[in-house]
Amino acid sequence: MHPSCALFVAVVSVAVAQTRSPKRGLVFVPKSATPEDNKIWVQSGSDLTWYYNYESTPSSAFSDLSQDQFEFVPMLWGPIDDTSFLDSVQSQIDSGRDIKHVLGFNEPDSQYNGGSNIEPSRAADIWVKNIAPLADKGVKLGLPACTGGWGGIPWLQQFLGNCSELVSTDDEKKNCTYDFVTIHWYGNFEGLASHMGSYAAAFPNVTQWITEYNFNDQDLATTQNFYNTSAEYFDRMDSVGRYSLFGSFRSKDSNVGPNAVMLNNDGQLTDIGSWYLGIGSTGVDPQSGTGRAHSSRGGVVIFALAIGVALLL
């Protein structure tokens, strides 16, 4: 390939990576040892418009931001024996917080890796008592987020069947309502697209939120390619309402591999982290740090690309 052509391809790749999208949100998993990282996600120019933290109440790190500035989406993570989730969300609404969406259980079909491990029948009972009433207040409801395994959709179908039994009477059959499905995926893009297709077939014409995703434990080039391919796909798919990449932490804290992260070990934005925020490349190696000076390689690369574009023109 002619050097000028290769340079042009590189410029195009950077342009794609820097695209912005109102669909992007934050899976907020803060570390107490590095509170300085929290404000990275809401810095000036950040593309992120919403977040969730696996809890029913907002994170203190963002307490100074309104829902219009950075929308908090409550989640009922796992089983409860009361109506504490409903009470919490209702209290926030009464105090003036404009809660627009809520998320259901986190990976209820799994007992591993953070799964809430709930039987569909019990989950249905909790849903009817804690989540369903919020629809009357104009809150949009997200179905439980199952794992990317084969058992996820059958779990949801059983859950909805159990839910229907609870709200129906002998004289009238009813169904539990919801506004969007939530999807988790860890693996390559082809698998992700196929998984989304399975959800589209099982829940036709229903908006999809991809609330956890990444291609874990890969080399850096593969990880970056997955990010760019999936982000472009989500942004152009009308069926995708929102998405949130799982990776808002430092490389040393990662449980999805050292390259699938938004921060290096010094808390500097990696290319993926910066692209996700709608900012340009940084050139920061995810596994770099600790205590190293900020890398200037990203600026050098962009400057060189700018020169290349000028030459091409």
N, C-alpha and C positions, 0 to 999 in steps of 0.2 A: 504494500500500500504506500502511495506517495505520502511523505511526511505531512504535507499540508492537509491531505484528506484525513489522516489520523488525528491531526489537531482539531479539525472540524468535528469529527465524531466525538472527541473529548469535550468540546464546547457544548455540543448538543446534550451529552450525558449530564453535564453540570446543570444545564438549563432545566432538564427534566427533573433532576433531583431537587431543585430549588422551588418547585411548584408549591403553591399555597392552597389550602383547602379548609373551609369552615367545618368539615366533618371530623377533623382530628381532635381527639381528647387525650387526657392523661390518666393512665392507671397509676395512682399515687401510692407508692410503697416507700415511705421515707425511712431513713436511718437516723437514729438518735445521735449517732456520733458525728454526722455531717449535716447539721441543720442548714448550713449555708447553701446547700444544693437546692433547697425547696423553692427559692425564689427564681431559680433558673427558668422554670417552666412558665412563669408569668412576666418575664422580662419584656421590655419594650420591643415590639416587633414580633413577639411570639404568635404563632398561628393557632395555638390551642384555645378552644372556646368552652370546654367543659371538662369535668373530671369526676372520678369516683374513687373511693378509698376502701371498699369492701365493708363499709359501716353505714349506719343510719344518719350520722351527724357529720357536718362539715369539718374539715381539718383546720386546726388553729393557724396553720401557716398561711391560709388564704382567707382568714376571718375578716380582713379589711376589704375584701372584694365582693361586690354585689353579684347577684345571679346573672345580670346582664353582662357583667365583665368576665365572669368565669363561673359558669353554671355548675353547681354541685348536684350530682345525681345519687340519691341514697340507694343503698343496697341492703336487702335482707339476706345476709350471708348464709345462715343455716337455721336449724330448727329452734323454735322457741315455744314456750308453753303458755304464752299470754298474748296480749295485744300491744306489747311494748313498741314494736316497729311502727304500727299504725299511730300510736300515741305520740311517738317521736316526730314523725313526719307531720302529723296534724299540728303539733306544737310549733314546729318551724313555720308552717303556713300561717298560723294564727299570729305569729310574731312578725310577719311581713316578708318572710323569705318565699320567693316565687318558685316553689318546687313544681317542675314541669314533667319530670320523668322519674320513674323508680325502676330498679333492677331486681329481679328475683334471685333465687338461690344460686350460689357459686358451686358449679360442678357437683350437683347432687347425686349424679350417677357414679361417683368415685369416692373411695375411702383413702385415696392416696394423693400426695402432693397438693394438699390444700383443699381437697374435695370435701363438701359438706355431708355427703353420704346419707341421703334421706330417702326413705321409701316414697314412691309417688303418692300413695294414699295419705300419708302424714303431711307431705308437702302441700297437697291439695287443701287439706283442712286448715293449715297455717295460712295459705294464700287467701282463702275465703274470709278469714278473720282479720288479716292484716293488710293485704294488698288490694283485693277487689274493691273494698269501700272507697279507695282513693280515686277510682274512676269517676265517681259521682262528683268529685271536686275538680275534675278536669285534668287530672294527672294521667299521663300516658304510661302504660304498664308494659314492661319487658318480661318475656317468659324467662324461666330459669336458664342459666348458661351451662349447658352440659359440656362434657369433654369432647374432643374430636374423635372419640372411639365410636365403634359401630352401635353401641348401646344407647347413645344419646337421644336420637330421635324416637326410638321405641319408649324410652323413659318418659319423654315429653308427651307422647300419645297416651300412655297409661295415666299420666298425671292429669291430662285434660279430661280423660274419661272419668276418673275419680272425682274431679272437680265438678263435672256436669252432674254426677249423681248427687253431690252435696247441695247444689243450688236448684235442682229440679224437684217437682212435686208429682204426685200421682196424676194430677190433671194437666200439668204443663212441663214439658221437657225444656231445659235451658242449658246453655253452654257458658263456661267462664270466658270472659272476654280478655283480649290483650291487644296491644298495638304494634309490637315489634318482637322479633325473635333475636336472641343474643347467641353469638357463635364464638367458640374458642378453637384455635388451631395452632399446632406446633409441628412444622414440617415444611416441605417444599411448596412452591406456588401451585404446581399442578394438583397436588393434593388439596390445597386450600380451595382452589376454584371448583374442584369436584365436590368438596364438602358443602360449599355454598350452594351448589346445584342441587344436592340432596335435600337441603333445607327448603330451597325454592319449590321442589317437587312436593315435599311433605306439607309445606305451609305456603301455598301459592298466593301471590300478590300481597305478601306481607313484607314490610320493611325489615331489613337485616342490619343489626349492629354487630360488628366484629369487635368484641370487648376485650379479648386477649388473643394475640397472635405473635408469632415470630418463627424464624427458622433457626432452631437452637443448635449449638455445638458444631458450627461450621467455620471454615476459614473466612477471612475478612471479605475477600472478593465475592464469595458465594452469598454471604450475609447481606452485603450491600446490594447485590443484584436482586436478591429476594425483596428487600425493602422497596427498591425503586419500582420493580414490576408490580408488587402488590398495591403500593400506594397509587400508582397510575390506574390500576384496575378499579380500586375502590372509588376513586374520584370520578371516573367516567360511568360507573354503574349507578343508574337511578335507583335501583333496589337497595343500595347501601345508604343508610341514613347517617351512620356515624361509625368511626373506628378508633381503636386505641391500641397502639403498639405496646407490648409488655417488654420494658427495657429501661425504665426511668431510674437507673441506679448506676453505680460505679462498677467497673469490670470485676474488681475483687469481690464484690457482693453478689455477683450474678449467679443465678441458678439455671440460666439458659445458654451458658457458654461465655467465654471472655470477649467475644467479638459482637455479640448480639445486644449491645448496650448503647445507651445514649451519652454516657459519661465515662471518661477515663479515670484512672485511680487518683487523679488530682481534682476531679470534679469539673474538668473541662469538657465541653460538648464535642463529641465525636462527629464525624461526617453524618452518620445516621441521625444522631440527636439534633444536629443543626438543621439538616434537611427536614426533619419532622416538624421543627418549629418554623419552617418556611424561610430559613436563613441560608446563606451560602456555605460552601464547604469549609471545613476548618483544617483538614489534613492531620487531625489529632489521632494517633494510634490508640485504639481502645485499651490496649494493655500497657500503655505508657504511664509514667508516674513512679513513685510518689515523690512530690517535691520538685519536679522538673519545671523549668520555665515554660510558659505557654509557647506552643509550636507556632512558628510563622510560615510553615511550609504551605498551608492552605492559601495564604495571601500571595506567596510567590507563584503558586500554580495558577491562581486566577489571573495574576498580572501577566504571566507568560501566555495564558490563553487569550487574554485581551489583545496582546501583541500579535498573536497568531491570526486572530480574526481580522485585525487591521490589514495584515499582509494578504489574507485571502481576498479581502475586498479591494 
